[in-house]
Amino acid sequence: MKYSTKITVALPLNEFLHKFNNTENMKHWQKGLIAAEHISGTPGELGSKMKLIYKLGNRVMELIETITHANLPYELHATYTTHGLHNIQENYFSQTEEGHTIWTSDNEFVPLSFTMKLMTKFMPSAFKKQSLQYMVDFKNFAEKGTSVANA
């Protein structure tokens, strides 16, 4: 399953990336994030790995993020692997004439289990909705300082 989401954030590209690439900021725009643990490599650089742990309702989900391509300030690609699912995410950043940042995220979800195959087939909008929600939450955090950590 593949899809693309896009959002404009009213910040210059360098300021956007400073907030986006700060691991400490992730809890403010990724609802449910309870831990981000560096595993290997230089954070944010090609080949680096990080373990992300989320609490979603009564369920705890652990993901491994691997940076697969880093051409900042314009591109940052990563994979996210968890039980039953592999997400390939390509993020592109550009600056408008007004000094705002356009963030485009291309996602491909590859199901690794029967349950995830069913979810990607019958509930594809749930994946896109969640991706867009993270983007909106980042926009609100970056522009207004609104944090989902306190919600």
Contacts in CASP RR format, 6 or more apart in sequence:
PFRMAT RR
TARGET T0000
AUTHOR 0000-0000-0000
METHOD contacts of the structure
MODEL  1
MKYSTKITVALPLNEFLHKFNNTENMKHWQKGLIAAEHISGTPGELGSKM
KLIYKLGNRVMELIETITHANLPYELHATYTTHGLHNIQENYFSQTEEGH
TIWTSDNEFVPLSFTMKLMTKFMPSAFKKQSLQYMVDFKNFAEKGTSVAN
A
1 108 0 8 1.000
1 109 0 8 1.000
1 120 0 8 1.000
1 121 0 8 1.000
1 124 0 8 1.000
1 127 0 8 1.000
2 106 0 8 1.000
2 107 0 8 1.000
2 108 0 8 1.000
2 109 0 8 1.000
3 106 0 8 1.000
3 107 0 8 1.000
3 124 0 8 1.000
3 127 0 8 1.000
3 128 0 8 1.000
3 131 0 8 1.000
4 104 0 8 1.000
4 105 0 8 1.000
4 106 0 8 1.000
4 107 0 8 1.000
5 104 0 8 1.000
5 105 0 8 1.000
5 107 0 8 1.000
5 128 0 8 1.000
5 131 0 8 1.000
5 132 0 8 1.000
5 135 0 8 1.000
6 102 0 8 1.000
6 103 0 8 1.000
6 104 0 8 1.000
6 105 0 8 1.000
7 102 0 8 1.000
7 103 0 8 1.000
7 132 0 8 1.000
7 135 0 8 1.000
7 136 0 8 1.000
7 138 0 8 1.000
7 139 0 8 1.000
8 96 0 8 1.000
8 100 0 8 1.000
8 101 0 8 1.000
8 102 0 8 1.000
8 103 0 8 1.000
9 16 0 8 1.000
9 100 0 8 1.000
9 101 0 8 1.000
9 103 0 8 1.000
9 138 0 8 1.000
9 139 0 8 1.000
9 142 0 8 1.000
9 143 0 8 1.000
10 100 0 8 1.000
10 143 0 8 1.000
11 19 0 8 1.000
11 99 0 8 1.000
11 100 0 8 1.000
11 101 0 8 1.000
11 142 0 8 1.000
11 143 0 8 1.000
12 95 0 8 1.000
12 99 0 8 1.000
12 100 0 8 1.000
12 101 0 8 1.000
13 73 0 8 1.000
13 93 0 8 1.000
13 94 0 8 1.000
13 95 0 8 1.000
13 99 0 8 1.000
13 101 0 8 1.000
14 73 0 8 1.000
15 142 0 8 1.000
16 93 0 8 1.000
16 101 0 8 1.000
16 103 0 8 1.000
16 142 0 8 1.000
17 72 0 8 1.000
17 73 0 8 1.000
17 93 0 8 1.000
19 25 0 8 1.000
19 138 0 8 1.000
19 141 0 8 1.000
19 142 0 8 1.000
20 138 0 8 1.000
20 142 0 8 1.000
21 44 0 8 1.000
21 72 0 8 1.000
21 76 0 8 1.000
23 36 0 8 1.000
23 38 0 8 1.000
23 43 0 8 1.000
23 50 0 8 1.000
25 141 0 8 1.000
26 33 0 8 1.000
26 36 0 8 1.000
26 52 0 8 1.000
27 33 0 8 1.000
27 36 0 8 1.000
27 147 0 8 1.000
27 148 0 8 1.000
27 149 0 8 1.000
28 137 0 8 1.000
28 141 0 8 1.000
28 145 0 8 1.000
28 147 0 8 1.000
28 148 0 8 1.000
28 149 0 8 1.000
29 134 0 8 1.000
29 137 0 8 1.000
29 138 0 8 1.000
29 140 0 8 1.000
29 141 0 8 1.000
29 142 0 8 1.000
29 147 0 8 1.000
29 148 0 8 1.000
30 52 0 8 1.000
30 54 0 8 1.000
30 134 0 8 1.000
30 137 0 8 1.000
30 148 0 8 1.000
31 133 0 8 1.000
31 134 0 8 1.000
31 137 0 8 1.000
31 148 0 8 1.000
31 151 0 8 1.000
32 54 0 8 1.000
32 55 0 8 1.000
32 56 0 8 1.000
32 148 0 8 1.000
33 52 0 8 1.000
33 53 0 8 1.000
33 54 0 8 1.000
34 53 0 8 1.000
34 54 0 8 1.000
34 55 0 8 1.000
34 60 0 8 1.000
35 51 0 8 1.000
35 52 0 8 1.000
35 53 0 8 1.000
36 50 0 8 1.000
36 51 0 8 1.000
36 52 0 8 1.000
36 53 0 8 1.000
37 50 0 8 1.000
37 51 0 8 1.000
37 53 0 8 1.000
38 48 0 8 1.000
38 49 0 8 1.000
38 50 0 8 1.000
39 48 0 8 1.000
39 49 0 8 1.000
39 50 0 8 1.000
39 51 0 8 1.000
39 64 0 8 1.000
40 47 0 8 1.000
40 48 0 8 1.000
40 49 0 8 1.000
41 47 0 8 1.000
41 48 0 8 1.000
41 49 0 8 1.000
42 48 0 8 1.000
43 50 0 8 1.000
44 67 0 8 1.000
44 70 0 8 1.000
44 76 0 8 1.000
45 67 0 8 1.000
45 70 0 8 1.000
46 67 0 8 1.000
46 68 0 8 1.000
46 69 0 8 1.000
46 70 0 8 1.000
47 66 0 8 1.000
47 67 0 8 1.000
47 68 0 8 1.000
48 66 0 8 1.000
48 67 0 8 1.000
49 64 0 8 1.000
49 65 0 8 1.000
49 66 0 8 1.000
49 67 0 8 1.000
50 64 0 8 1.000
50 65 0 8 1.000
51 62 0 8 1.000
51 63 0 8 1.000
51 64 0 8 1.000
51 65 0 8 1.000
52 62 0 8 1.000
52 63 0 8 1.000
52 64 0 8 1.000
52 65 0 8 1.000
52 80 0 8 1.000
53 60 0 8 1.000
53 61 0 8 1.000
53 62 0 8 1.000
53 63 0 8 1.000
54 60 0 8 1.000
54 61 0 8 1.000
54 62 0 8 1.000
54 63 0 8 1.000
55 61 0 8 1.000
61 82 0 8 1.000
62 82 0 8 1.000
62 83 0 8 1.000
63 80 0 8 1.000
63 81 0 8 1.000
63 82 0 8 1.000
64 80 0 8 1.000
64 81 0 8 1.000
64 82 0 8 1.000
65 78 0 8 1.000
65 79 0 8 1.000
65 80 0 8 1.000
66 78 0 8 1.000
66 79 0 8 1.000
66 81 0 8 1.000
67 76 0 8 1.000
67 77 0 8 1.000
67 78 0 8 1.000
68 77 0 8 1.000
68 78 0 8 1.000
68 79 0 8 1.000
68 88 0 8 1.000
69 75 0 8 1.000
69 76 0 8 1.000
69 77 0 8 1.000
69 90 0 8 1.000
70 76 0 8 1.000
70 77 0 8 1.000
73 93 0 8 1.000
74 92 0 8 1.000
74 93 0 8 1.000
74 94 0 8 1.000
75 90 0 8 1.000
75 91 0 8 1.000
75 92 0 8 1.000
75 93 0 8 1.000
76 91 0 8 1.000
76 93 0 8 1.000
77 88 0 8 1.000
77 89 0 8 1.000
77 90 0 8 1.000
77 91 0 8 1.000
78 89 0 8 1.000
78 91 0 8 1.000
79 86 0 8 1.000
79 87 0 8 1.000
79 88 0 8 1.000
79 89 0 8 1.000
80 86 0 8 1.000
80 87 0 8 1.000
80 89 0 8 1.000
81 87 0 8 1.000
83 112 0 8 1.000
83 113 0 8 1.000
84 111 0 8 1.000
84 112 0 8 1.000
84 113 0 8 1.000
84 115 0 8 1.000
84 116 0 8 1.000
85 109 0 8 1.000
85 110 0 8 1.000
85 111 0 8 1.000
85 112 0 8 1.000
85 113 0 8 1.000
85 116 0 8 1.000
86 109 0 8 1.000
86 110 0 8 1.000
86 112 0 8 1.000
87 107 0 8 1.000
87 108 0 8 1.000
87 109 0 8 1.000
87 110 0 8 1.000
88 107 0 8 1.000
88 108 0 8 1.000
88 110 0 8 1.000
89 105 0 8 1.000
89 106 0 8 1.000
89 107 0 8 1.000
89 108 0 8 1.000
90 105 0 8 1.000
90 106 0 8 1.000
90 107 0 8 1.000
91 103 0 8 1.000
91 104 0 8 1.000
91 105 0 8 1.000
91 106 0 8 1.000
92 103 0 8 1.000
92 104 0 8 1.000
92 105 0 8 1.000
92 106 0 8 1.000
93 101 0 8 1.000
93 102 0 8 1.000
93 103 0 8 1.000
93 104 0 8 1.000
94 101 0 8 1.000
94 102 0 8 1.000
94 104 0 8 1.000
95 101 0 8 1.000
95 102 0 8 1.000
96 102 0 8 1.000
103 135 0 8 1.000
103 138 0 8 1.000
105 131 0 8 1.000
105 135 0 8 1.000
107 127 0 8 1.000
107 128 0 8 1.000
107 131 0 8 1.000
109 116 0 8 1.000
109 120 0 8 1.000
109 127 0 8 1.000
111 117 0 8 1.000
111 119 0 8 1.000
111 120 0 8 1.000
119 126 0 8 1.000
120 127 0 8 1.000
137 146 0 8 1.000
137 148 0 8 1.000
140 146 0 8 1.000
141 147 0 8 1.000
141 148 0 8 1.000
END
